[in-house]
Amino acid sequence: MPSRTIPCLLAALLLAAGCAEISPPPLGESARMAALNQKINPSPAPDYPVTGFDGVKGRVMMEIYQTGMSSEQKEVKELESTMGKMQESQ
């Protein structure tokens, strides 16, 4: 009889734990968490200039992205990447 006592007590404890009240998060908490997770770096921008694409090149890239690349553009891109690799190796 004592050998059944421990398993019965464990089963009763597990059943009682299932009846515990779980409170939902406050209203709007998921939206606040999503907004916090989207912040990358809230500090002000540095004083040095931004390097990277210029406006013209960025516009062309966006047009290619929106319309898709034609076969001629793919050939030019392959040629540019090959030429860039050749210049880097020199």
C-alpha positions, 0 to 999 in steps of 0.5 A, a space after each residue: 500500500 505505501 508503494 502506491 502512495 507516492 505515485 498517487 501524490 505525484 498524480 494529484 500534484 500534477 492534476 492540481 497544477 493543471 488547475 492553476 490560473 494563468 493570467 494573459 499578458 496586458 492588452 497591447 503587450 504583444 504590439 509593444 514587444 514587436 515595436 521594441 524588437 524592431 528598434 535597431 539602434 536608437 542612438 543619433 547618427 554619427 558625424 562621418 559621411 555615409 559610404 555605399 551606393 550613390 543615389 543614381 546607382 540605388 535608383 537603378 538597383 531598385 528599378 532592377 529589383 522591381 522589374 526583374 533582370 533581363 538577360 542583357 542585364 544578367 550578362 552585364 552584371 556577370 561581366 561587372 563582377 568578373 571585371 571587379 574580381 580582376 581589378 581586386 587581384 591586381 
